Amino acid sequence: MGRFLLLPALAFVVASAWAPVTFGDPQATLLNLGCSQYNATPASAFIAALNSTFASLRANLSAAGSGGFATAAEPRAAAPAFAMAQCRPYVAGRDCVACFDAAAARLRASCSAAANGGRAILDGCMLRYESAAFFDQSTLPGNTQVCNGSAVEAGGFADAARALVADLAAAVPRVPGLAAAAASGGVYAAAQCVETVGEGGCAQCLNVAVANIDGCPPNSDGRAVDAGCFMRYSDKSFFPANSTVDLAVYLRSGKSSHKGAIIGGIIGGVAFLFLVGLLTLLLVRRSRKTKPRKGDILGATELQGPTSFYYHDLKAATNNFNEKSKLGEGGFGDVYKGLLKNGKTVAVKRLIVMETSRAKADFESEVRLISNVHHRNLVRLLGCSRKGSEFLLVYEYMANGSLDKFLFGDRRGTLNWRQRFNIIVGMARGLAYLHQEFHVCIIHRDIKSSNVLLDDDFQPKIADFGLARLLPDDHSHLSTKFAGTLGYTAPEYAIHGQLSEKVDTYSFGVVVLEILSGRKSNDTRLEPETQYLLEWAWKLYETDNLMALLDESLDPEEYRPDERSSPQGPLLLMQQVECEAKHPPPVHLLPRRRPYQFLSSRPGKKHCM
């Protein structure tokens, strides 16, 4: 089967055909379709596991009382597969199964047989599969709107549509089943969340959906689609009259009688005190038995969103963002050292993001994604705060600062060969995680020595990953609006905008040369003639004199250049980097990753590290 390549930013293809909806049909109009560009391995095992999950989904949807929602997984297979299907609450029974069949047929026809992810969103249902678990995802980059129909000239239609979808967004997270349909003022609307995202994830996803669908009125029909929710409004009914829900019941927040509130407050207070006492006792006993985990900063744990900080607390922690507290500055914003009330030292980065609803939604979505990145060679995002157009990111603090200070700054010459070798390997591991091992492929786009921080043991941690798409147009490093730094950026990206993981690999290679030589990539003060580091390294390579590249401050006793079998040999290391650059692994051998999130998507273009 053919491979479907994704468009930039949208990551979906929007269908142009629109069919009228009638009750009793599966509402199989295709809205969005996305396929991963990468294949799972081994392909035969993944295809078998995927077929099994699809069969399980269909059987569950066909069963009475399924509620139109099902998940299936083959986690123990040689190539695991996970799948989910959900029908709209007003599409049930045989119509639900028919919609599922239509979605499955779309995916099978458009995606490679072993593509490690795909998603089809139809009016009546959605179907998604991947090679890694995704059931708790609510909103992801790539969420979008689908506006259809002609403008409705009737007065008040646009306002009525916006009001109704806003009410749905507020009510649906509290509705059993996380789905509801309603009608008001000549507008018909429905909203639905994936059941596995819970109330909080549903509210977050629908808030993004409201912002997306807001641009559709006065069009007669509008939809918003995302990983964990769906929203639609229309001037014509697309669901049976008996499918509506009284939203007023769920929009009320505690408007009970005064007497009931008092009684409820007393009972709730007693219960709360009891629970607090019980939890305190349990925590005390647990703390006596176990020690806190190393690196568990501020209580942050995996698979959770970032901690929300009060803006005034971070302002106080950085002494009102005093210049004396500044650790550095760059294209993504200034960084300040901060001391929190609990005594923890953190690094606070100030970003200026366009003050629009879309920008704020993108920021929150990206930050939530970044906060779940956990690797020993990547700087940990602990939390965030927002005030107007100013966004603050709170990171773990790196006492030794950035790598460039040890290579060409005031601490130049203090790194020995073993430390430099470990920094190179650690950087490679961090990039491999971002490109291949995290559930979303993240391309850094600005790898450089100043973006590599060192902890107390001189272990490297890459900073600023995932921030490139948040950079405002007028804050980019170049007028061409790409995120990168001259001297480190791959030519195909800087000149033509071609973006893939190779962009980071190129920049990584430049930093490796800086680590080995102790010279800046853009420093032209090289003898015997003025030239850049890359130019000099290439001439040394052509003359078979690569050892002249090594930093003179290195102790020759720490390495043996002639020992080709030793991983410590600088010559072997440079040959390995050169070999990897010339012979990248084929696309089908790369590990699994999620679809829809790849930042480069030119037709026919392959991605490799």
C-alpha positions in Angstrom: 0.0 0.0 0.0 1.1 3.6 -0.5 2.5 5.9 2.1 0.7 9.0 3.1 3.0 12.0 3.8 2.0 14.6 6.3 1.7 18.3 5.7 3.6 20.8 7.9 1.8 22.1 11.0 -1.6 20.4 10.2 -0.2 16.8 10.0 -3.5 15.8 8.4 -5.2 15.8 5.1 -8.6 17.5 5.1 -11.1 15.8 2.9 -12.9 18.0 0.4 -15.9 15.9 -0.1 -18.9 16.6 2.1 -22.0 14.4 2.2 -25.3 15.3 3.7 -26.0 13.6 7.0 -29.2 11.6 7.6 -30.2 9.8 10.7 -29.6 6.1 10.6 -26.4 6.3 8.5 -22.8 5.8 9.9 -21.8 9.5 9.1 -18.7 8.2 7.4 -17.6 11.6 5.9 -13.8 11.7 6.2 -12.5 14.8 8.1 -8.9 14.0 8.7 -6.5 11.2 7.9 -2.9 10.8 9.1 -0.3 8.1 8.6 3.1 7.7 10.1 6.0 7.9 7.7 7.9 5.2 9.6 7.4 1.4 9.7 7.4 -0.8 12.7 9.8 -3.7 12.9 9.6 -6.6 12.5 6.8 -5.7 10.0 5.1 -9.1 10.0 4.8 -9.1 13.7 3.3 -5.6 13.8 0.8 -6.3 11.1 -0.3 -9.5 12.9 -0.7 -7.6 16.2 -2.5 -4.7 14.4 -5.0 -7.1 12.7 -5.7 -8.6 16.1 -6.4 -5.3 17.8 -8.7 -4.2 14.9 -10.6 -7.4 15.2 -11.0 -6.9 18.9 -12.2 -3.4 18.4 -14.8 -4.4 15.9 -16.1 -7.2 18.2 -16.3 -4.9 21.2 -18.2 -2.2 19.2 -20.6 -4.9 17.9 -21.4 -6.1 21.4 -24.5 -4.8 23.2 -23.7 -2.2 25.8 -20.3 -1.2 24.4 -21.2 2.5 24.5 -19.5 3.0 21.2 -16.0 3.0 22.7 -13.3 0.4 22.7 -9.5 0.0 23.2 -7.4 -3.0 22.3 -3.7 -3.8 22.7 -1.1 -6.4 22.0 1.7 -5.1 24.3 3.6 -8.4 24.5 3.9 -8.9 20.7 7.4 -8.7 19.1 6.1 -5.5 17.6 3.4 -4.1 20.0 0.2 -2.5 18.7 -2.3 -0.3 20.5 -5.6 0.8 19.0 -8.7 2.8 20.0 -12.1 3.4 18.4 -15.0 5.7 19.4 -18.3 6.4 17.8 -20.3 9.6 18.5 -23.0 9.1 21.1 -25.7 9.5 18.4 -24.1 6.9 16.1 -24.8 3.5 17.6 -25.3 -0.2 16.8 -24.8 -1.2 13.2 -24.1 2.4 12.2 -21.2 2.5 14.7 -19.7 -0.7 13.3 -20.2 0.6 9.7 -18.4 3.8 10.6 -15.5 1.8 12.1 -15.3 -0.3 9.0 -15.1 2.8 6.8 -12.3 4.3 9.0 -10.4 1.0 9.0 -10.7 0.9 5.2 -9.4 4.4 4.9 -6.3 3.7 7.0 -5.5 0.4 5.2 -5.8 2.1 1.8 -3.7 5.1 2.7 -1.1 3.9 5.2 1.8 1.6 4.6 1.0 -1.9 5.8 3.5 -1.6 8.6 3.2 2.1 9.3 3.7 2.4 13.0 0.8 4.8 13.5 -2.4 6.2 11.9 -5.5 8.0 12.7 -8.8 8.5 10.8 -11.4 10.9 12.0 -14.9 10.7 10.5 -18.0 12.6 11.3 -19.4 9.5 13.1 -16.4 8.0 14.7 -12.6 8.0 15.1 -10.0 5.2 14.8 -6.4 5.4 15.9 -3.6 2.9 16.2 0.1 3.2 17.2 3.1 1.1 18.2 3.1 2.7 21.7 0.4 3.3 24.2 -1.4 6.6 23.7 -4.8 6.2 25.5 -4.2 9.1 27.9 -3.4 11.7 25.4 -5.8 14.6 25.2 -4.5 17.5 23.0 -1.5 17.4 20.7 0.1 19.7 18.2 -1.7 19.2 14.9 -5.2 19.9 16.4 -7.2 21.9 13.8 -10.5 23.2 12.6 -12.6 22.1 9.6 -15.0 24.9 8.5 -17.7 24.1 5.9 -20.8 25.5 4.3 -21.8 29.0 3.3 -22.1 31.9 5.6 -25.4 32.1 7.5 -26.8 35.7 7.2 -29.4 35.2 9.9 -28.7 37.6 12.7 -27.1 36.2 15.8 -26.2 32.8 14.3 -22.4 33.2 14.8 -22.9 34.4 18.4 -25.3 31.6 19.1 -22.9 29.0 17.7 -20.0 30.3 19.8 -22.1 30.4 22.9 -23.4 26.8 22.5 -19.9 25.3 21.8 -18.6 27.2 24.9 -21.4 25.7 27.0 -20.6 22.3 25.7 -16.9 22.7 26.5 -17.8 23.6 30.1 -20.4 20.9 30.6 -19.1 17.8 28.7 -16.2 17.1 31.1 -18.8 16.6 33.8 -21.2 14.6 31.7 -21.1 10.8 32.2 -19.4 9.3 29.1 -17.8 12.7 28.3 -20.1 13.4 25.4 -23.2 15.5 24.8 -25.3 17.0 22.0 -27.5 20.1 22.4 -29.5 22.6 20.4 -30.2 26.3 21.0 -31.2 29.3 18.9 -31.2 27.5 15.6 -27.8 25.9 16.3 -27.1 22.2 16.7 -23.8 21.2 18.4 -22.1 18.2 19.9 -18.8 17.6 21.8 -17.1 14.4 22.8 -13.9 13.3 24.5 -12.1 10.0 24.5 -13.2 8.3 27.7 -9.6 7.4 28.8 -8.5 11.1 29.1 -10.6 11.7 32.1 -12.3 15.0 33.2 -9.2 17.1 33.3 -7.9 15.9 29.9 -11.3 16.4 28.4 -11.6 20.0 29.7 -8.1 20.8 28.4 -8.8 19.3 24.9 -12.2 21.0 24.6 -10.7 24.4 25.5 -8.3 24.0 22.6 -11.2 22.9 20.4 -13.3 26.0 21.2 -10.3 28.2 20.2 -10.0 26.3 16.9 -13.7 26.2 16.0 -14.1 29.9 16.9 -12.8 30.8 13.5 -15.6 29.0 11.6 -18.7 31.1 12.3 -20.6 32.5 10.4 -20.0 29.4 8.3 -23.0 27.1 8.6 -20.9 24.1 9.7 -17.7 23.8 11.8 -15.7 21.1 13.4 -12.7 20.9 15.7 -10.6 17.7 15.8 -7.8 16.7 18.2 -6.2 13.6 19.6 -8.6 13.3 22.5 -11.8 15.2 21.5 -14.2 16.2 18.8 -16.6 19.2 18.5 -19.1 20.2 15.8 -21.8 22.8 15.3 -24.3 23.2 12.4 -27.4 25.1 11.3 -29.0 21.7 10.6 -29.6 18.9 13.0 -27.1 16.0 12.6 -28.4 13.9 15.5 -31.8 12.7 16.6 -33.9 15.0 18.8 -33.9 12.5 21.7 -30.0 12.6 21.8 -29.8 16.1 23.4 -28.6 16.7 26.9 -29.8 19.4 29.3 -26.5 21.3 29.7 -27.9 23.5 32.5 -27.6 20.6 34.9 -23.8 20.4 34.4 -23.2 24.1 34.0 -24.4 24.7 37.6 -21.5 24.6 40.1 -22.9 24.0 43.5 -26.0 26.1 43.2 -27.9 24.1 45.8 -29.9 25.4 48.7 -28.2 27.3 51.5 -29.2 24.6 54.0 -27.8 21.9 51.8 -24.6 23.8 51.4 -24.1 24.1 55.1 -24.8 20.4 55.7 -22.6 19.4 52.8 -19.8 21.7 54.1 -19.9 20.2 57.6 -19.9 16.6 56.3 -17.2 17.4 53.7 -15.1 19.2 56.3 -15.2 16.2 58.7 -14.4 13.8 55.9 -11.5 16.0 54.7 -10.0 16.2 58.1 -10.2 12.4 58.5 -8.5 11.9 55.1 -5.8 14.4 55.9 -5.0 12.6 59.1 -5.0 9.2 57.4 -2.7 10.4 54.6 -0.4 12.1 57.0 0.0 8.9 59.0 0.7 6.9 55.9 3.2 9.4 54.5 5.1 9.4 57.8 5.3 5.7 57.9 6.4 5.6 54.3 9.0 8.2 54.8 10.6 6.2 57.5 10.9 3.1 55.2 12.1 4.7 52.0 14.4 7.5 50.9 13.4 10.0 48.3 14.5 9.2 44.8 17.6 11.0 43.5 16.6 13.7 41.1 13.0 13.9 42.2 13.0 17.6 42.1 10.0 19.5 43.5 8.1 16.2 43.6 7.7 16.2 39.8 6.9 12.7 38.5 6.7 11.1 35.1 3.6 11.3 32.8 2.3 14.4 34.5 1.9 18.0 33.2 4.3 20.7 34.4 3.7 22.2 37.8 2.0 25.6 37.7 3.8 28.3 39.5 2.5 31.7 40.5 4.1 34.4 38.5 4.8 36.6 41.5 6.6 33.7 43.2 9.0 33.3 40.3 9.5 37.0 40.1 10.5 37.1 43.8 12.7 34.0 43.4 14.7 35.8 40.7 14.8 39.1 42.7 12.5 40.7 40.2 14.5 39.2 37.2 17.6 41.2 38.3 20.5 41.3 36.0 22.7 39.9 38.7 20.5 36.7 38.7 20.8 36.3 34.9 22.5 33.0 33.9 22.5 33.7 30.1 20.4 34.8 27.1 19.6 33.5 23.7 17.1 33.3 20.9 14.5 31.6 23.1 14.8 34.1 26.0 16.8 35.1 29.0 17.5 32.7 31.8 17.7 33.6 35.5 18.8 31.8 38.6 15.9 31.5 41.1 15.6 30.4 44.7 12.1 29.0 45.5 10.5 29.3 48.9 11.2 25.6 49.6 14.9 26.3 49.2 15.2 24.7 45.7 17.4 26.4 43.2 16.0 26.5 39.7 16.6 28.2 36.3 13.8 30.4 35.0 13.5 31.2 31.3 11.4 34.1 30.1 9.7 33.7 26.8 7.7 36.3 24.9 4.9 34.6 23.0 2.3 36.3 20.9 -0.7 37.1 23.0 -3.4 35.2 21.0 -5.6 32.3 22.0 -3.9 30.1 19.5 -0.4 31.0 20.6 -1.4 30.3 24.2 -2.9 27.0 23.3 0.2 26.0 21.3 2.4 27.0 24.2 0.4 25.0 26.8 0.3 21.9 24.5 4.1 22.1 23.8 5.0 22.6 27.4 2.9 19.7 28.5 4.7 17.6 25.9 8.2 18.8 26.9 7.5 18.3 30.6 7.0 14.5 30.0 10.5 14.2 28.5 12.7 12.4 31.0 16.2 11.4 30.2 19.5 11.9 32.1 21.0 13.8 29.2 18.1 16.2 28.8 17.4 19.2 31.0 14.2 18.6 33.0 11.3 21.0 32.7 9.7 21.4 36.1 6.9 23.8 35.6 5.7 27.0 34.0 3.8 30.2 34.6 2.1 32.8 32.3 1.2 36.4 32.6 -0.1 38.2 29.5 2.3 37.6 26.6 5.1 36.6 29.0 5.7 32.9 29.7 8.0 31.5 32.2 9.6 28.0 32.1 11.1 26.6 35.3 14.0 24.1 34.7 16.3 22.2 36.9 19.4 24.2 37.8 22.8 23.1 36.3 25.6 24.3 38.6 28.4 24.0 36.1 26.6 26.1 33.5 27.0 25.6 29.7 29.6 23.7 27.8 30.9 26.7 25.8 32.4 28.2 29.0 34.6 25.2 29.4 35.6 25.1 25.7 36.2 28.8 24.9 35.2 30.8 28.0 36.8 31.6 31.4 37.1 27.9 32.3 38.8 26.8 29.0 41.2 23.9 29.2 39.7 22.4 32.4 38.0 19.4 30.7 40.2 16.3 30.3 39.8 13.7 27.6 37.5 11.4 29.6 35.1 14.2 30.4 35.0 15.3 26.8 34.4 11.8 25.6 31.5 11.3 28.1 30.0 14.6 27.1 30.0 13.5 23.4 28.4 10.2 24.2 25.9 11.8 26.6 24.8 14.3 23.9 24.4 11.5 21.4 22.2 9.6 23.8 20.0 12.6 24.5 19.5 13.3 20.8 18.8 9.6 20.1 16.0 9.8 22.8 14.5 12.9 21.3 14.6 11.5 17.7 13.8 7.9 18.2 12.8 6.9 21.7 10.3 9.5 23.0 6.8 8.9 21.8 6.9 12.1 19.7 9.8 12.8 17.4 11.4 16.1 18.6 13.9 17.9 16.4 15.8 20.4 18.5 17.0 22.7 15.6 19.5 24.6 17.6 22.1 22.2 18.9 25.2 24.2 20.0 27.7 24.2 22.8 25.8 26.9 24.7 22.7 24.7 24.7 24.6 21.8 26.4 24.6 22.2 30.2 26.8 20.3 32.7 25.7 18.9 36.0 27.9 18.5 39.1 29.5 15.4 37.7 30.1 17.0 34.3 27.4 14.9 32.7 25.8 16.7 29.7 22.2 17.8 29.5 20.7 19.2 26.3 18.6 22.3 26.9 15.9 24.2 24.9 14.5 21.1 23.1 10.9 21.5 21.9 11.0 25.3 22.0 11.7 26.1 18.4 8.0 26.0 17.3 7.2 28.5 20.1 9.6 31.1 18.8 7.7 34.2 17.5 8.5 35.2 13.9 10.3 38.4 14.9 12.5 36.5 17.4 14.0 34.0 15.0 17.8 33.9 14.6 17.6 34.8 10.9 15.2 36.8 8.8 14.3 33.6 7.0 12.4 32.6 10.1 14.2 29.3 10.8 15.3 28.3 14.3 19.1 27.8 14.4 22.4 29.5 14.8 24.9 30.2 12.0 27.9 28.0 12.2 26.0 25.1 13.6 23.0 24.8 11.2 23.0 22.3 8.3 23.1 24.0 4.9 19.9 22.3 3.6 18.0 23.7 6.5 19.5 27.2 6.6 19.1 27.7 2.8 16.2 25.6 1.7 14.3 25.0 5.0 14.6 21.2 4.7 14.1 19.9 8.2 14.8 16.4 9.5 16.7 14.8 12.3 19.8 15.2 10.1 19.7 18.9 11.0 20.5 18.0 14.7 23.0 15.4 13.6 25.0 18.0 11.6 24.9 20.4 14.5 26.0 17.6 16.9 29.0 17.0 14.6 30.0 20.6 14.8 29.9 20.5 18.6 32.0 17.3 18.6 34.6 19.2 16.6 34.5 22.1 19.1 34.9 19.6 22.0 37.9 18.0 20.3 39.6 21.2 19.2 38.6 23.7 21.9 37.8 26.2 19.2 34.5 27.9 18.2 32.9 26.8 14.9 32.6 30.4 13.7 36.1 31.5 14.9 38.2 32.6 11.9 41.4 33.1 13.9 42.9 29.8 12.7 46.3 29.5 11.1 47.9 29.3 8.7 45.2 31.3 7.1 41.9 32.8 8.2 39.4 29.9 8.0 36.4 28.4 9.9 36.6 25.3 12.1 34.8 23.1 9.6 37.0 24.3 6.8 40.1 23.6 8.9 38.9 20.2 10.0 38.2 19.2 6.4 41.7 20.3 5.2 43.2 18.2 8.0 41.1 15.3 6.9 42.3 15.6 3.3 45.9 15.7 4.4 45.4 12.7 6.8 46.4 14.9 9.7 43.3 14.8 11.9 45.3 14.5 15.1 46.3 18.2 14.7 42.7 19.0 15.4 42.9 18.0 19.1 43.0 20.7 21.7 46.5 21.4 22.8 45.4 21.6 26.4 44.6 17.9 26.4 47.1 15.6 28.1 48.5 13.2 25.4 48.9 10.5 28.1 45.1 10.3 28.4 44.5 8.8 25.0 46.2 6.5 22.5 45.6 7.7 18.9 47.0 4.6 17.4 44.8 2.2 19.3 42.0 1.9 16.8 40.1 -0.8 18.8 39.8 1.5 21.8 36.6 3.6 22.2 38.9 6.3 23.7 40.8 6.9 20.5 40.0 10.4 19.2 40.8 9.4 15.7 38.4 6.4 15.9 35.7 8.7 17.4 36.0 11.2 14.5 35.9 8.3 12.0 32.7 7.0 13.7 31.0 10.4 13.5 32.1 10.7 9.8 30.8 7.2 9.1 27.4 7.8 10.7 27.0 11.1 8.8 27.7 9.4 5.5 25.8 6.2 6.1 22.6 7.0 8.2 20.4 4.0 9.1 17.5 3.3 6.7 14.1 4.7 7.7 12.5 1.3 8.2 15.1 0.4 10.8 14.3 3.4 13.1 12.4 2.7 16.3 8.8 3.3 16.6 7.4 6.8 17.1 4.0 8.5 17.0 2.5 9.8 13.8 1.3 13.3 13.1 4.1 15.1 15.0 7.0 15.0 12.5 8.2 18.5 11.8 9.4 17.9 8.3 7.1 16.3 5.7 8.2 17.0 2.2 6.9 14.3 -0.2 9.5 11.6 -0.9 11.8 12.9 1.8 13.4 10.4 4.2 14.2 11.0 7.8 17.1 9.5 9.6 19.3 10.5 12.5 
